[in-house]
C-alpha cells in the first residue's frame, strides 16, 4: 500500500494497538487519513477540512 511518510508512523501505532485484528484494510486506511487530518495544523473541525488536510485521493462525497 502506498503511504505518505508520516502515515507510516500512524499505521504502525494502530498496528501496535492491535486495531488491524478488528478492522479491515480500507477501514484502517480511513482511520489513518482521519488522524492525519485531525493532527494537521489549521484543522477547523469541518468535513471539508478533514478531506482537504487528509490528502485522501477520492472526492469527499464518495
C-alpha positions in Angstrom: 0.0 0.0 0.0 1.3 3.4 -0.9 1.6 5.7 2.1 3.0 9.1 2.9 6.0 9.0 5.2 4.0 10.4 8.2 1.2 7.9 7.5 3.6 5.0 8.3 4.0 6.1 11.9 0.3 6.4 12.4 -0.3 3.0 10.8 2.4 1.4 12.9 0.8 2.8 16.1 -2.6 1.4 15.1 -1.0 -1.9 14.4 0.8 -1.9 17.7 -2.7 -1.3 19.4 -4.0 -4.3 17.6 -6.6 -2.5 15.6 -5.7 -4.4 12.5 -7.3 -7.5 14.1 -10.6 -5.8 14.3 -10.8 -3.6 11.2 -10.3 -4.3 7.5 -7.5 -2.6 5.5 -9.9 0.0 3.9 -11.1 1.0 7.4 -7.5 1.2 8.7 -6.7 3.4 5.7 -9.6 5.7 6.5 -8.6 5.9 10.2 -5.0 6.9 9.2 -6.3 9.6 7.0 -8.7 10.9 9.7 -6.0 11.0 12.3 -3.6 12.7 9.9 -6.2 15.4 9.2 -7.0 15.9 12.9 -3.4 16.4 13.8 -2.7 18.8 10.9 -2.2 22.5 11.8 -5.2 24.6 10.6 -7.8 21.9 11.0 -11.1 23.7 12.0 -13.3 20.6 12.6 -15.3 20.5 9.4 -15.7 17.6 7.0 -14.3 19.7 4.2 -11.2 20.4 6.3 -11.0 16.7 7.1 -10.9 15.8 3.5 -8.6 18.7 2.5 -6.0 18.0 5.1 -6.0 14.2 4.9 -4.7 14.2 1.3 -7.2 11.5 0.5 -7.3 10.7 -3.2 -11.1 10.4 -3.6 -13.7 13.1 -3.6 -15.1 13.7 -0.1 -18.7 12.6 -1.1 -17.6 9.1 -2.2 
